[in-house]
Amino acid sequence: MTQPAAPPVRRQLEPTHACIRCGRQGVPADAGLCELCNPLELSQPSATQMHGIAAVGIIAFILVLAVAGRAVLSGTGPFTGRIDGVSATAEGLQVSLSVTNDGSKAAATTCAITRTPRPVGSSSQVVQTPRIEAGATVAFSTFVTKFGSSVVPLAVECQSP
């Protein structure tokens, strides 16, 4: 009597990843560095340390962006807007605006056009101004559709950074 041959044993491969220092593949999941980067098998950085370093880097990057954004936006505005005229068209209203940049840098801004007096729950239409030099006033026209095609009293408020 011969016994049937046993099926071959399937070897379970352990999960691996790249070395965090050099990028070499095949580092066991419980280690962070490969044999070449850690030849003395010293204690390896923990997952908490690695995530902490990443979190500090992200927070530092956000702070750098905030400081850079503040530096870029300082000196722009405040902006004051005025409606010079409103005329009806078939599809909406043609609105003439004048916007003044009282800041020390040239910039563009957004202005919200609303009905006046503003009914409760009414909407506004936001328009983008052209670039306005420091201390200058720019007059331009825009087309709005939120208020219908008959002339209504409008107000404008321009955003300052």
C-alpha positions in Angstrom: 0.0 0.0 0.0 1.3 3.4 -1.0 0.1 6.5 0.7 -1.1 9.3 -1.5 1.4 12.1 -1.9 0.7 15.1 0.3 -0.1 18.3 -1.4 2.8 20.8 -1.5 2.8 23.2 1.5 2.1 26.6 0.4 4.4 29.2 1.9 2.7 32.3 3.2 4.6 35.4 2.1 4.9 38.0 4.7 3.9 41.6 3.8 6.8 43.8 2.9 7.4 47.5 2.0 10.1 49.8 0.9 12.9 51.0 3.2 12.1 54.4 4.5 15.6 55.6 4.0 16.8 54.2 0.6 13.6 52.8 -0.9 14.9 49.2 -1.3 11.9 46.8 -1.6 11.4 43.7 0.6 11.7 45.1 4.1 9.5 43.1 6.6 6.4 44.9 7.8 7.7 45.1 11.4 10.9 46.9 10.3 11.4 50.4 8.8 14.9 50.1 7.5 16.6 47.4 5.3 19.8 45.5 6.3 22.0 47.9 4.4 20.6 51.0 6.2 20.5 49.4 9.6 23.4 46.9 9.6 23.7 46.7 13.4 20.0 46.0 13.7 19.5 49.0 16.0 16.1 49.9 17.4 14.0 51.1 14.5 11.7 54.1 14.4 8.2 53.3 15.5 5.1 54.0 13.4 4.1 56.8 15.9 7.4 58.5 15.3 7.1 58.3 11.5 3.5 59.6 11.6 4.5 62.3 14.0 7.3 63.5 11.6 4.8 63.5 8.7 2.2 65.5 10.8 4.8 68.1 11.9 5.8 68.5 8.2 2.2 69.0 7.1 1.6 71.6 9.9 4.8 73.4 9.0 3.8 73.5 5.3 0.4 75.0 6.2 2.0 77.7 8.3 4.4 78.6 5.5 1.5 78.9 3.1 -0.4 81.1 5.6 2.5 83.4 6.0 3.1 83.6 2.2 -0.6 84.2 1.6 -0.7 87.0 4.1 2.4 88.6 2.5 0.8 88.4 -0.9 -2.5 89.9 0.1 -1.3 92.6 2.5 -1.8 96.0 1.0 -4.7 95.1 -1.2 -8.0 96.9 -0.5 -10.2 98.0 1.1 -12.4 98.2 -2.0 -15.5 100.5 -2.3 -18.1 100.0 -5.0 -20.8 102.1 -6.4 -23.5 101.4 -9.0 -23.5 104.1 -11.7 -26.4 102.8 -13.7 -28.8 99.9 -14.4 -30.5 99.2 -17.7 -32.9 96.4 -18.7 -32.1 93.9 -21.5 -34.1 90.9 -22.8 -32.2 88.4 -20.6 -31.4 90.4 -17.5 -29.8 93.7 -16.3 -26.8 95.6 -17.5 -25.1 97.1 -14.5 -22.5 99.8 -14.6 -20.1 99.8 -11.6 -17.3 101.9 -10.3 -14.9 100.2 -7.8 -12.1 102.0 -5.9 -9.0 100.3 -4.5 -7.9 102.2 -1.4 -5.0 99.9 -0.8 -1.3 100.2 -1.6 -1.2 97.2 -4.1 -3.0 96.6 -7.4 -5.5 93.8 -7.2 -8.9 92.5 -8.5 -11.7 91.7 -6.1 -15.3 90.3 -6.1 -18.4 92.4 -5.6 -21.8 91.2 -4.5 -24.8 92.9 -6.2 -28.0 92.7 -4.3 -31.5 94.3 -4.4 -32.1 97.2 -2.1 -33.8 97.2 0.3 -32.7 93.6 0.5 -35.7 91.3 1.0 -35.4 88.4 3.5 -33.9 85.4 1.8 -33.0 87.2 -1.4 -29.9 86.2 -3.3 -27.0 88.2 -4.7 -24.9 87.9 -7.8 -21.2 88.0 -7.4 -19.0 89.6 -10.1 -15.3 89.8 -10.6 -13.7 93.2 -11.1 -10.8 93.8 -13.5 -7.4 94.6 -12.0 -7.5 97.9 -10.1 -4.3 99.8 -9.5 -3.6 101.1 -6.0 -5.5 104.3 -5.3 -7.4 104.1 -8.6 -11.0 103.7 -9.6 -12.2 101.5 -12.4 -15.6 101.7 -14.1 -16.9 98.7 -15.9 -20.2 97.0 -16.9 -21.5 93.6 -16.1 -24.5 91.5 -17.0 -26.6 90.0 -14.2 -29.6 87.6 -14.4 -30.7 87.0 -10.8 -33.0 90.0 -10.6 -35.1 89.5 -13.7 -35.2 91.8 -16.8 -37.0 94.9 -15.3 -35.0 97.6 -13.6 -34.9 97.3 -9.8 -32.9 99.3 -7.2 -29.5 97.6 -6.6 -26.6 97.9 -4.1 -23.1 96.7 -4.4 -20.6 95.5 -1.7 -17.0 94.7 -2.6 -14.9 92.2 -0.7 -11.8 93.4 1.0 -9.1 90.9 2.1 
